[in-house]
Amino acid sequence: MSKQSKPQTDGVTQRAPSENLGPDYKPTEQKPEATVSTKVSHDNVTILPQTPQLIALLTMIRDKGTNRADFIFYSNRINRLLVEEALNHLPVLPHTVTTPVGRSYAGVKFEGKICGVSIMRAGEAMEQALRECCRSVRIGKILIQRDEETSMPRLFYDKLPEDIKDRWVLLLDPMLATGGSALMAVDVLRSRGVPEEHICFLNLIASPEGAANFAQKFPKVRIVTAFVDEGLNEKKYVDLTNCNNPR
Protein backbone atom coordinates (compact mmCIF):
# COMPACT_ATOMS: atom_id res chain seq x y z
CA MET A 1 0.00 0.00 0.00
CA SER A 2 1.43 3.39 -0.93
CA LYS A 3 2.19 6.36 1.30
CA GLN A 4 -0.90 8.04 -0.17
CA SER A 5 -3.16 5.87 1.97
CA LYS A 6 -4.50 7.86 4.89
CA PRO A 7 -6.65 6.46 7.68
CA GLN A 8 -10.07 8.00 8.16
CA THR A 9 -10.53 9.81 11.46
CA ASP A 10 -12.80 7.06 12.84
CA GLY A 11 -10.27 4.37 11.91
CA VAL A 12 -12.88 2.41 9.95
CA THR A 13 -11.53 2.80 6.42
CA GLN A 14 -8.37 3.54 4.49
CA ARG A 15 -8.67 6.31 1.93
CA ALA A 16 -7.49 6.03 -1.69
CA PRO A 17 -5.08 3.12 -1.33
CA SER A 18 -2.92 1.98 -4.23
CA GLU A 19 -1.04 -1.23 -4.93
CA ASN A 20 1.39 -2.56 -7.51
CA LEU A 21 -0.61 -4.86 -9.77
CA GLY A 22 0.56 -7.53 -12.17
CA PRO A 23 1.52 -11.20 -12.43
CA ASP A 24 3.10 -12.77 -9.34
CA TYR A 25 6.23 -13.72 -11.29
CA LYS A 26 6.99 -10.06 -12.05
CA PRO A 27 9.11 -8.12 -9.52
CA THR A 28 7.33 -5.26 -7.76
CA GLU A 29 9.31 -2.56 -9.54
CA GLN A 30 7.99 -3.85 -12.88
CA LYS A 31 4.34 -3.66 -11.82
CA PRO A 32 2.30 -0.46 -12.33
CA GLU A 33 0.77 1.22 -9.29
CA ALA A 34 -3.02 1.39 -9.47
CA THR A 35 -5.84 2.56 -7.25
CA VAL A 36 -7.60 -0.28 -5.44
CA SER A 37 -10.65 -0.51 -3.22
CA THR A 38 -10.86 1.25 0.11
CA LYS A 39 -10.83 -1.33 2.89
CA VAL A 40 -13.69 -1.57 5.37
CA SER A 41 -13.90 -3.35 8.70
CA HIS A 42 -17.49 -4.61 8.45
CA ASP A 43 -17.75 -8.40 8.63
CA ASN A 44 -20.78 -8.53 6.33
CA VAL A 45 -19.06 -6.65 3.46
CA THR A 46 -17.13 -8.70 0.88
CA ILE A 47 -14.96 -6.83 -1.63
CA LEU A 48 -13.92 -8.71 -4.76
CA PRO A 49 -10.18 -9.49 -4.90
CA GLN A 50 -8.48 -6.46 -6.44
CA THR A 51 -6.92 -8.38 -9.32
CA PRO A 52 -5.38 -6.82 -12.44
CA GLN A 53 -8.40 -8.08 -14.43
CA LEU A 54 -10.94 -6.37 -12.14
CA ILE A 55 -8.99 -3.11 -11.95
CA ALA A 56 -8.68 -3.08 -15.76
CA LEU A 57 -12.45 -3.53 -16.08
CA LEU A 58 -13.13 -0.80 -13.52
CA THR A 59 -10.72 1.48 -15.38
CA MET A 60 -12.78 1.03 -18.56
CA ILE A 61 -16.14 1.84 -16.97
CA ARG A 62 -14.76 4.82 -15.04
CA ASP A 63 -13.16 6.40 -18.12
CA LYS A 64 -15.33 9.27 -19.39
CA GLY A 65 -14.09 8.47 -22.89
CA THR A 66 -15.55 4.94 -22.89
CA ASN A 67 -18.46 4.62 -25.33
CA ARG A 68 -21.83 3.17 -24.34
CA ALA A 69 -21.34 -0.25 -25.97
CA ASP A 70 -17.98 -0.79 -24.25
CA PHE A 71 -19.36 0.49 -20.94
CA ILE A 72 -22.17 -2.07 -21.06
CA PHE A 73 -19.83 -4.91 -22.10
CA TYR A 74 -17.26 -4.32 -19.35
CA SER A 75 -19.93 -3.63 -16.72
CA ASN A 76 -21.54 -6.97 -17.57
CA ARG A 77 -18.21 -8.71 -17.01
CA ILE A 78 -17.94 -7.20 -13.53
CA ASN A 79 -21.57 -8.04 -12.81
CA ARG A 80 -20.88 -11.68 -13.57
CA LEU A 81 -17.91 -11.70 -11.19
CA LEU A 82 -20.22 -10.26 -8.53
CA VAL A 83 -22.91 -12.89 -9.08
CA GLU A 84 -20.39 -15.72 -8.99
CA GLU A 85 -18.94 -14.41 -5.72
CA ALA A 86 -22.42 -13.92 -4.22
CA LEU A 87 -23.31 -17.53 -5.00
CA ASN A 88 -20.31 -18.58 -2.90
CA HIS A 89 -22.04 -17.05 0.13
CA LEU A 90 -25.19 -19.16 -0.18
CA PRO A 91 -25.40 -22.32 1.95
CA VAL A 92 -25.00 -25.71 0.33
CA LEU A 93 -25.93 -29.28 1.22
CA PRO A 94 -24.04 -32.50 0.46
CA HIS A 95 -25.13 -34.06 -2.83
CA THR A 96 -23.58 -37.25 -4.17
CA VAL A 97 -24.03 -38.09 -7.86
CA THR A 98 -23.03 -40.96 -10.13
CA THR A 99 -20.66 -40.11 -13.00
CA PRO A 100 -21.04 -41.52 -16.57
CA VAL A 101 -18.43 -44.18 -15.75
CA GLY A 102 -20.38 -45.37 -12.71
CA ARG A 103 -18.33 -43.75 -9.98
CA SER A 104 -19.71 -41.71 -7.08
CA TYR A 105 -18.83 -38.04 -6.81
CA ALA A 106 -19.36 -36.29 -3.46
CA GLY A 107 -20.56 -32.84 -4.41
CA VAL A 108 -22.90 -30.15 -3.10
CA LYS A 109 -26.08 -28.36 -4.14
CA PHE A 110 -27.58 -25.05 -3.07
CA GLU A 111 -29.84 -25.14 -0.03
CA GLY A 112 -33.19 -23.79 -1.20
CA LYS A 113 -34.31 -21.66 -4.12
CA ILE A 114 -32.75 -18.46 -5.43
CA CYS A 115 -34.28 -15.31 -6.87
CA GLY A 116 -33.03 -11.90 -7.92
CA VAL A 117 -34.57 -8.54 -7.04
CA SER A 118 -33.43 -5.49 -8.98
CA ILE A 119 -33.79 -1.95 -7.65
CA MET A 120 -35.15 -0.17 -10.72
CA ARG A 121 -33.95 1.01 -13.02
CA ALA A 122 -30.20 0.74 -12.62
CA GLY A 123 -30.40 -2.70 -11.01
CA GLU A 124 -31.98 -4.13 -14.15
CA ALA A 125 -28.59 -3.80 -15.87
CA MET A 126 -27.32 -6.58 -13.57
CA GLU A 127 -30.07 -9.07 -14.44
CA GLN A 128 -28.30 -10.47 -17.51
CA ALA A 129 -25.31 -11.61 -15.44
CA LEU A 130 -27.63 -13.32 -12.96
CA ARG A 131 -29.48 -15.14 -15.75
CA GLU A 132 -26.18 -16.25 -17.27
CA CYS A 133 -25.17 -17.85 -13.97
CA CYS A 134 -28.56 -19.17 -12.80
CA ARG A 135 -30.85 -20.72 -15.42
CA SER A 136 -34.56 -19.82 -15.26
CA VAL A 137 -34.01 -17.65 -12.18
CA ARG A 138 -37.01 -15.59 -11.07
CA ILE A 139 -36.46 -11.83 -10.80
CA GLY A 140 -38.56 -9.31 -8.87
CA LYS A 141 -38.58 -5.51 -9.12
CA ILE A 142 -38.56 -2.65 -6.62
CA LEU A 143 -38.80 0.98 -7.76
CA ILE A 144 -37.29 3.46 -5.32
CA GLN A 145 -36.35 7.01 -6.26
CA ARG A 146 -34.37 9.54 -4.28
CA ASP A 147 -35.76 12.98 -3.51
CA GLU A 148 -33.15 15.35 -4.93
CA GLU A 149 -33.85 17.99 -2.25
CA THR A 150 -33.77 15.76 0.83
CA SER A 151 -31.66 12.87 -0.57
CA MET A 152 -34.24 10.55 1.06
CA PRO A 153 -35.66 7.52 -0.82
CA ARG A 154 -39.33 6.99 -1.74
CA LEU A 155 -40.95 3.66 -2.61
CA PHE A 156 -43.08 3.78 -5.78
CA TYR A 157 -43.59 0.16 -6.84
CA ASP A 158 -42.68 -3.44 -6.11
CA LYS A 159 -43.43 -6.77 -7.78
CA LEU A 160 -41.94 -9.82 -6.11
CA PRO A 161 -42.35 -13.62 -6.36
CA GLU A 162 -45.20 -14.83 -4.15
CA ASP A 163 -42.91 -17.33 -2.41
CA ILE A 164 -40.03 -14.91 -1.92
CA LYS A 165 -39.96 -15.55 1.84
CA ASP A 166 -38.82 -19.09 1.04
CA ARG A 167 -36.01 -18.00 -1.29
CA TRP A 168 -32.47 -16.69 -1.00
CA VAL A 169 -32.52 -13.21 -2.49
CA LEU A 170 -29.78 -11.54 -4.55
CA LEU A 171 -30.58 -7.81 -4.37
CA LEU A 172 -29.20 -5.92 -7.39
CA ASP A 173 -28.16 -2.26 -7.63
CA PRO A 174 -24.87 -1.12 -9.20
CA MET A 175 -24.31 1.90 -6.93
CA LEU A 176 -24.35 2.13 -3.12
CA ALA A 177 -24.10 5.82 -2.23
CA THR A 178 -25.89 6.85 0.97
CA GLY A 179 -27.52 3.44 1.16
CA GLY A 180 -31.02 4.88 1.49
CA SER A 181 -32.58 3.08 -1.47
CA ALA A 182 -30.97 -0.26 -0.66
CA LEU A 183 -31.99 -0.01 3.01
CA MET A 184 -35.59 0.66 1.98
CA ALA A 185 -35.45 -2.29 -0.44
CA VAL A 186 -34.33 -4.56 2.41
CA ASP A 187 -37.23 -3.25 4.51
CA VAL A 188 -39.60 -4.18 1.67
CA LEU A 189 -38.14 -7.70 1.51
CA ARG A 190 -38.37 -8.10 5.28
CA SER A 191 -42.02 -7.01 5.18
CA ARG A 192 -42.61 -9.94 2.79
CA GLY A 193 -41.09 -12.38 5.26
CA VAL A 194 -37.54 -12.63 3.87
CA PRO A 195 -35.03 -13.09 6.74
CA GLU A 196 -32.09 -10.66 6.71
CA GLU A 197 -29.61 -13.52 6.55
CA HIS A 198 -31.27 -14.71 3.30
CA ILE A 199 -30.41 -11.44 1.49
CA CYS A 200 -27.19 -10.72 -0.40
CA PHE A 201 -26.80 -7.22 -1.86
CA LEU A 202 -24.68 -6.94 -5.03
CA ASN A 203 -23.23 -3.66 -6.32
CA LEU A 204 -20.34 -2.49 -8.50
CA ILE A 205 -19.29 0.57 -6.55
CA ALA A 206 -19.97 1.42 -2.90
CA SER A 207 -19.13 4.39 -0.72
CA PRO A 208 -17.66 3.87 2.77
CA GLU A 209 -20.64 5.79 4.17
CA GLY A 210 -23.17 3.55 2.42
CA ALA A 211 -21.38 0.37 3.46
CA ALA A 212 -21.25 1.57 7.07
CA ASN A 213 -24.95 2.51 7.09
CA PHE A 214 -25.86 -0.91 5.71
CA ALA A 215 -23.61 -2.84 8.07
CA GLN A 216 -24.97 -1.02 11.11
CA LYS A 217 -28.67 -1.35 10.29
CA PHE A 218 -28.65 -4.83 8.75
CA PRO A 219 -25.57 -6.71 10.03
CA LYS A 220 -26.97 -10.04 8.79
CA VAL A 221 -27.36 -8.89 5.18
CA ARG A 222 -24.25 -9.65 3.13
CA ILE A 223 -22.86 -7.02 0.76
CA VAL A 224 -20.76 -8.11 -2.23
CA THR A 225 -19.12 -5.21 -4.05
CA ALA A 226 -16.38 -4.78 -6.63
CA PHE A 227 -15.00 -1.56 -5.19
CA VAL A 228 -15.43 0.74 -2.18
CA ASP A 229 -14.68 4.27 -3.31
CA GLU A 230 -13.18 7.19 -1.39
CA GLY A 231 -16.49 8.74 -0.35
CA LEU A 232 -19.51 10.74 -1.45
CA ASN A 233 -19.32 14.08 -3.23
CA GLU A 234 -21.18 17.21 -2.16
CA LYS A 235 -24.36 15.95 -3.87
CA LYS A 236 -24.27 12.65 -1.93
CA TYR A 237 -23.23 10.71 -5.05
CA VAL A 238 -20.35 8.34 -5.63
CA ASP A 239 -18.25 10.54 -7.92
CA LEU A 240 -18.02 8.37 -11.05
CA THR A 241 -18.79 10.12 -14.30
CA ASN A 242 -19.46 7.11 -16.51
CA CYS A 243 -21.21 5.00 -13.86
CA ASN A 244 -23.68 7.77 -13.10
CA ASN A 245 -24.21 8.84 -16.69
CA PRO A 246 -23.13 6.19 -19.22
CA ARG A 247 -23.13 7.64 -22.72
Secondary structure by P-SEA (a helix, b strand, c coil): ccccccccccccccccccccccccccccccbbbbbbcccccccccccccccaaaaaaaaaaacccccaaaaaaaaaaaaaaaaaaaaaaccccbbbbbcccccccccccccbbbbbbbcccccccaaaaaaaaccbbbbbbbbbbbcccccbbbbcbbbbbcccccccccccccccccaaaaaaaaaaaaaaccccccbbbbbccccaaaaaaaaaacccbbbbbcccccccccccccccccccccc
